[in-house]
Amino acid sequence: MKILHLDKDKKKWSRIQEKIYDNEAQLQNLLVDDVNVLPLEDIGYSTPFVTIGKEVSLQNGSLDLLAVSPEGHIALIETKLDKNPEVKRTVVGQILGYAAYLWNQSYEDLERDCFKRFLSQQKIKFDGSLPDYIKEKSGYEDFSETDFKDGINKRLQLGSFSLLIVVDKANQELKDIANYLNDRTGQGIDFYVAEMEYIGDKNEQFLIPRLANPPRKNVVTAQSVRSNNGYDRPPAITEEEFLSKLSKPDKELAENLINEFENSEDIKLSWRTNGFSLMTPFPKSIIAPGGYTNFSYLFLQVNKKGDAELRFSYPNEQYDKYKQTHPLIEDYVKFYRSIKGYENRTISISKLDQNTIKSLIGLIKSTSKKLLNQ
């Protein structure tokens, strides 16, 4: 893939060359620093993951990386470079073997054998517990220690994991295996290959994360029915189911957003387990802030209380940190933050009116054009 860079005088385009990883450790360490550079959002996760294990010693080998989310999701990650002969079917057997070993382990096993060793190995000074670490590192505002522990325990019991093989380039055999496993197995296990393309010159470096195999279809199988009790990611809610949960005023506002964007070519409407999100890909000409591959305008969901609410999916701290995104999204962010009832990225949809929704739709469209024209 050819990628061109415009010089600071905006007069000349020059090609940015692909970089070569020095070794697999370089790729592995990149994920230790921030596992969320992986396109986890494209798989369907809406909360960040935190690495809690590196070169995790198991009886059947050594798992490169182990990461968990505040909700208790568990990701097993193997890193391989294309030049490694194990990058084909061998690595598939390895990661499946590690998943089989972790199956039926306990939360206490994970904290003792993975997390504690990880802190010591990485020389991280942290006196708190695993939940304390996840809460601090993820920045997830709705974190619940009880839900986290319960989620980890249940997924270990069910063997419900996300398995990711991370490569610089994915060969066709690896893609075919990933597609087969996702299509032929229940939803207790997700199997993905993620490419981490590395390009740059002497002045700038860019990382382009993407899934090499598409997100799995929402299938219902005997296995998913058996194990899907709130600890596996259930199938996405349907539009009909979602709208049926809303009051009449909330339903009208939600339908307005859905009708506006469900057929849009530039803005992706993606259904989740309890609502939908609206996103536009970040341009490849800038570094995706925080490793995000998409700019998420909002997530419209039904919360645990049964109320409809908008969440600003793109974290405020990421916007404030990455100055280069300001010209592209600042109008949208400022408007969202100014909406009456805004508090901590969340707005009750019952506090919105048609004029606010109209303005929001207009800003989503204009922001999308800015992003796609970069």
N, C-alpha and C positions, 0 to 999 in steps of 0.2 A: 504494500500500500504506500503510495507516494504522499508525503506530507510536506507542504511548503510553508515557509515562515517569511512574513513581511518585515523588512527591516524598520528600524525606528523612524526613519524618514518617510516611510510608506512609499518607497520608490522601486524597490527590488524584492522579488520573491526568490528565496533560495531553498533548496531541498534540505530537510533535516534527516540525517542519516540514522539508521537503526543501530542501536548499541548492543553489544554482546555482554551478557553477564559473565563475570570472571569465573564464577563457579556456582553450585547450587546453594552454598551457604549465603551468598549475597542475596539471592532471591528469598531464602528462608528468613534471613535477618530483617529484610524489608517488611515481612509480614509480622514478625515479632514486634516491631516498632508500632505497627498499626494494621491489624488484620482487616480493618474496614476499607482498605484500598481495594480489596476484592469486591466484585459486583454482587454483594449479598442482597442488595435491594432488588436486583433483577430476579433473584430466586423467589423473593416474596417476603423477606424479613424486613420489618420496619423499625427494629431497634438494633443498636450497635452490638458487636461482639467484642470480647476481651480475651486476649491470649493468656492461657494459664499453664501451658506446658510446651516445652521445646525438647525435641529428641527424647520423648517420653519412653522410658524403658518398660516394655511389656514382655511377658514370657515368650511371645512369638516374634519379637523384633523391637524396633525403635520407631515410634511414630514421630514424624517431623514436628507437627504442631497440633495442639489441642486448644480450642477456643469455645467459650460459652457466652450466651446472651443473658441479660437480666431476667428474661422470662424462663430461663432454664433450657434453652435449645443448646445442642452440643454439635460442634463441627470438628471433624477429623480431617486434617490437611496434610497431604504429601506433596513435596516440591521436587520437580525433575526438570532438567534441561533436555532439549530435543536431542542433543548429541549422546545422551545417556541411553544405552541399549535397553534399560529397564523402563523407558518411558512408554512402552506399549503395554502388552498384557501383563507383564510381571508386576508393575506397580498397582494394577487393579487387584491382583491377588493379595498383595501386601496390605492395602488399605481395607479390604474386606476381612482379612485376618485380624487386623487391629480392632475393627468394629466387633467381630465375634468375641474377642477377648474382653472388651469393655462391657459387652452385654451381660447383665446381671451383676455387675460391680455395684458398689454402694456409693452414696454421696461422700461418706467418710473416706472411702478408698481414693476418690478423686481429689479430695482436699489434701489428704496426706501424701499420696504417691505422686501426684501431678503438681498441684499448686505449691505446696511447701518446697518441693524440690526445685520448682521453677524459680521461686524467689531466691533460693540459695545459689542456684546455677547462674542466674543473671545478676547476682549481687544487688538485689533490690531490697532496700530497707523498708519493711512494712510490718507493723506489729499487729495489725488487725486480722480478722477472719477472711475467708474467701468471699462471703457476701459483702463485707466492708470494701474489699478490693474491687469487686465488680461494680458496686454502687459508685465508688470514686472514679474509676477509670472509664466507665460507660457514660456517666453524667445523666443517666436515665432518671427522670424526675418521679416516675410512678413506681420506683423500685420497691419491691416487697420481699423481705428476707424469707418469709414463709413460702411465698409463691415460687421464689427462686429455688429453694431447697427441694420443695415438692416436685417442681418441674424437672430438676436434675435427676432425682430419684426415680421418677416415673419413666423418664426416657431411657435411663440405664436399664431398668427392668424390662422395658419393651424393646430395647435395641433400636430405638428411634433416633437416627443420627443423620446429619448432612455430611456426606463424604465428598471432599473436593481434592482433585488432583490439579495442582497449579504448575503450569509450564510456560516456557517462553514462546513455544510454538506447538500447537496441537496437531498430531498426525491423524489421518483419517480413521485408522483402526481404533484409536482411543476415543474419537468422537462416536464411532459406531457402537462401541461397547457401552458408553455412557447413555446413548439414546436407547439402546436395548434394555438396559437395567431400569431406566426410568419408566419405560413404556410397559415393561412386563412385570414389574413389582408393585406392591402396594405403596401407600403414602407414608409408611413408617420410615422409609429410607429415601433420601434424595442423593443422587449421584451426579456430580458435575465436574466438567473440565473447564478450568479458567485459564485464559491466556493473559500474560502480563507483558505486553510489548513495551520495550524500553528504547526510546529514541532521544536524540539530543545533539548538541554541539558544545563547543567550549564555553558558551555563555549560559545555555539553558538545557535542562533535561526534562523529559516528559515521560509519564507512565500511562499506558493505555490499557486498562483492565477490561476484559470482556468475557462473556461466557462462550465457550466453543460449541456447546450443545444447548439447544433452546430449553427454556423452563418447561417443566413437565406439564402435561395436561391434567386437569382435575378429574381423576378417575375415582370410581367407588368400587372397591374390591372387598373380598371377604376379609383380607388382612386389615384394610383401613377401617372397616366397620368394627372389627374386633378391638383394634388398638386406638382408634381415634376418639379418645375421651378427654380431649382438651390438652393433650400433651404432644400429639402429632399436630402439624398444621392442617386443619380441616380444609375441605374444598372452599374456594371463594364463595361468598354469599352471592346469590343471584340478585338481579335488579329488583325483581318482584318481591323477593323475601325482604330485601333491604327497605323498600318503600313501605311495605306493610307494617314495619315497626315504627314508622314516623307518624306524628300527628299531622292533621291536614295542612296547617301553615308550613311546617317543616318539610312536608312532602312536596309542596309546590316549589319551594326554594331548591330542594334537591333535584327535582325534575328539570328545573330551569338549567342547572349546571350540567346534568346528564345530557339533555337534548342539545346543548350548545357544543359539547365536546366529544360525544361518543363516536362520531364519524370523522373527527379531525385527523388530518394527516400529520400535523406538526405537534400536536399535544396528545400525549398518551393517557387514556383513561383506563386505569388498571384496577380491577375488582380484587379486594382482599377478603379476609375472613369476616370482617364486620363493617365493611364500608368500601370506599373507593378513593384512589389518589389520582391527582393530575400532575403530569411530569413532562418536561422537555429535556432531551439530552444536552449535557454540557458540550460546548464546542471543543474540538480537539486542539484548538489554537491556544487554550489556556489549561492550566493545571486544574483538574477537578478538585475543588476545595474539600479537604478531609477524605479524599478518596471517593467522593460521590460521583457516580456516572450520570446522574440526572439531577436537574433542579426540580424539587417537589414544591409545587405551589401550595398545595393543601391536601389534607386527608380528611374526608368527611366520613365520620363513623358514628355508630351507636355505642355509647359508653356502657359501663357496667350497670349504671343506674337506669338505662333505657332512654337516656336523653341523646339527641343528635348534637354533635359538636364538630367544629372545624379545628383541625390541628395544623399548625405551621410545621410541616414535616422537615423542612430545611432548617437545621438548628441555628438559632440566633448567633451563638458564639462562633459558628463557622463563617457566617456572613461578616461579623465584626472583625474576624481574624484575617480573612483573605481580601485585601483591599482591591485586588485586580478585578473582582467580580462586581464591585460597586456600580460602575457605569452601566452594567447589563441588567442588574436586578434591583437597584436601589429604589426606584419608584415603586415597584411592587412591594418590597419589604417595608418601606416607610408607610405605605397605605395600609398594609395589613396590620402593622403595629398601632396604627391610629384608629382602627375600628373600635367603636364603642363596645365595651365588654371584653376587650382583649386582655388576657392575663396569662402570662407564662406560656405563650405560644398557642393557647387554647381559647376558642370563642364558642359560646353556646349559639347554635344556629337560630334559636328562638329570638335572639337579640338583633338579628339581621333583618333588613327590609329589602324590597325589590330594587331600590336605588343603589343600595350598597352592593348587592349581588351584581347589578348591571355594571357598576364601576369595577368590581373585582374581575368580572369576565373581560372587560376591555383591557385591563392591565395585564391579565394573563396572556391575551393575544399579542399585545404590544411587546411584552417581555419575551415571548416565544420568538418573535421576529428578530429581536436584538440578538438572542442566543444563536439562532439558526443562520444569521447573516455574518457571524464571525468567521 
